C-alpha cells in the first residue's frame, strides 16, 4: 500500500487542515502504546515469532512505529531512514498466509483495545490495518 500524505480528519464537522489523525488520537504516545502492546503479544506467539528474523523485536517495533506515525500524519522519519515503505516488497520474503494474517490482526486488535481510541478513530485505524494485512498475504 502506498502511503498518501498526512491523514486528515474532520473534527466536529469542521475540516481542520492543521489536525492530522496522528494528532487527533494522541500522537507519538498513542502509536507507541499500540506498537508496544502489539509486539508484547507477537513475541509470545508461536506462529508469528517465526516471521521475525532473529527476534529483533526492538527494531521491528521501531519500524512499525515510524511507518504508522508517518502514514497517519506524524513525523516522516520512516521515509527519511528507509525510503518508500514498499510494504509488499518488504514482506515478500516471509510466508504470510491467511492464518498468519488473522493472528497478526488478533494481536493488533488487542493492542488497539488496550489504548481505547474513540470508536470513530478506532474504526478508521482498524479499517486501514485490515486492508493492509489483507494486501500482505502472499501464500494462498
VMD Tcl script that draws the C-alpha trace (Angstrom):
set ca {
  {0.00 0.00 0.00}
  {1.34 3.36 -0.98}
  {1.40 5.99 1.75}
  {-0.63 9.09 0.97}
  {0.06 12.44 2.54}
  {-0.92 13.08 6.14}
  {-4.27 11.54 7.00}
  {-6.54 14.46 7.82}
  {-9.80 14.18 9.68}
  {-12.89 16.25 10.23}
  {-13.40 17.26 13.84}
  {-16.93 18.17 14.90}
  {-17.88 18.54 11.26}
  {-15.21 21.18 10.61}
  {-12.42 20.24 8.24}
  {-9.27 21.40 10.02}
  {-6.20 21.13 7.79}
  {-3.95 21.51 10.83}
  {-5.37 18.42 12.54}
  {-3.97 15.09 11.38}
  {-5.30 11.75 12.50}
  {-1.95 11.29 14.24}
  {-2.50 14.38 16.38}
  {-6.20 13.69 16.94}
  {-5.55 10.28 18.53}
  {-2.75 11.42 20.82}
  {0.34 11.40 18.62}
  {3.50 9.51 19.48}
  {2.33 8.22 22.87}
  {-0.73 6.55 21.38}
  {1.09 4.92 18.49}
  {3.92 3.82 20.78}
  {1.38 2.19 23.11}
  {-0.27 0.37 20.20}
  {3.04 -0.89 18.83}
  {4.34 -1.89 22.28}
  {1.17 -3.78 23.10}
  {1.23 -5.49 19.72}
  {4.85 -6.66 19.96}
  {4.42 -7.83 23.55}
  {1.86 -10.26 22.14}
  {3.77 -11.18 18.98}
  {6.88 -12.08 20.98}
  {4.86 -14.81 22.69}
  {3.02 -16.12 19.63}
  {4.36 -19.43 18.27}
  {3.31 -18.68 14.70}
  {4.41 -15.08 14.38}
  {7.81 -15.39 16.07}
  {8.94 -17.40 13.04}
  {8.27 -14.43 10.75}
  {10.55 -12.03 12.66}
  {14.23 -12.72 11.91}
  {16.44 -13.03 14.96}
  {13.52 -11.99 17.15}
  {14.72 -8.40 16.85}
  {11.61 -7.00 18.48}
  {13.04 -3.56 19.19}
  {14.00 -2.89 15.56}
  {10.74 -4.34 14.22}
  {8.73 -2.26 16.68}
  {10.65 0.88 15.73}
  {10.00 0.32 12.02}
  {6.27 -0.25 12.58}
  {6.05 2.78 14.86}
  {7.81 5.03 12.34}
  {5.65 3.71 9.50}
  {2.34 4.18 11.32}
  {3.28 7.62 12.59}
  {4.24 8.79 9.11}
  {1.21 7.24 7.45}
  {-1.18 8.98 9.83}
  {0.42 12.41 9.61}
  {3.23 12.34 12.15}
  {6.99 12.60 11.64}
  {8.38 11.46 8.28}
  {11.24 9.57 9.91}
  {10.33 6.29 8.20}
  {10.89 7.62 4.69}
  {13.93 9.62 5.74}
  {15.63 6.48 7.10}
  {14.21 3.71 4.92}
  {12.81 5.30 1.79}
  {9.44 4.35 0.33}
  {7.62 1.81 2.53}
  {7.11 -0.76 -0.27}
  {5.19 -2.94 2.17}
  {4.51 -5.82 -0.20}
  {8.14 -5.97 -1.32}
  {9.50 -5.79 2.23}
  {7.18 -8.58 3.37}
  {7.64 -10.81 0.29}
  {10.44 -12.92 1.84}
  {8.14 -14.00 4.66}
  {5.43 -16.65 4.44}
  {2.23 -14.76 5.18}
  {-0.86 -16.89 4.80}
  {-4.42 -16.27 5.98}
  {-3.66 -17.81 9.38}
  {-0.65 -15.52 9.88}
  {-2.72 -12.52 8.79}
  {-5.53 -13.41 11.18}
  {-3.09 -13.94 14.03}
  {-1.38 -10.61 13.31}
  {-4.77 -8.90 13.25}
  {-5.86 -10.56 16.50}
  {-2.82 -9.15 18.31}
  {-3.22 -5.74 16.69}
  {-6.91 -5.68 17.65}
  {-5.98 -6.39 21.27}
  {-3.33 -3.63 21.21}
  {-5.91 -1.19 19.83}
  {-8.37 -2.23 22.51}
  {-5.69 -1.54 25.14}
  {-5.42 2.13 24.14}
  {-9.18 2.68 23.88}
  {-9.44 5.09 20.97}
  {-12.72 6.85 20.36}
  {-14.93 4.47 18.33}
  {-14.78 6.53 15.11}
  {-10.97 6.78 15.28}
  {-10.67 3.11 16.16}
  {-12.73 2.22 13.09}
  {-10.58 4.36 10.79}
  {-7.35 2.78 12.04}
  {-8.78 -0.75 12.14}
  {-10.09 -0.47 8.60}
  {-6.65 0.53 7.35}
  {-4.89 -2.24 9.30}
  {-7.22 -4.95 7.99}
  {-6.84 -3.72 4.42}
  {-3.05 -3.59 4.74}
  {-2.91 -7.05 6.34}
  {-5.05 -8.49 3.53}
  {-2.69 -6.98 0.95}
  {0.34 -8.65 2.51}
  {-0.97 -12.21 2.27}
  {1.41 -13.90 -0.18}
  {0.55 -17.59 0.28}
  {-2.91 -18.85 -0.64}
}
mol new
graphics top color blue
foreach p $ca { graphics top sphere $p radius 0.5 }
foreach p [lrange $ca 0 end-1] q [lrange $ca 1 end] { graphics top cylinder $p $q radius 0.2 }
display resetview
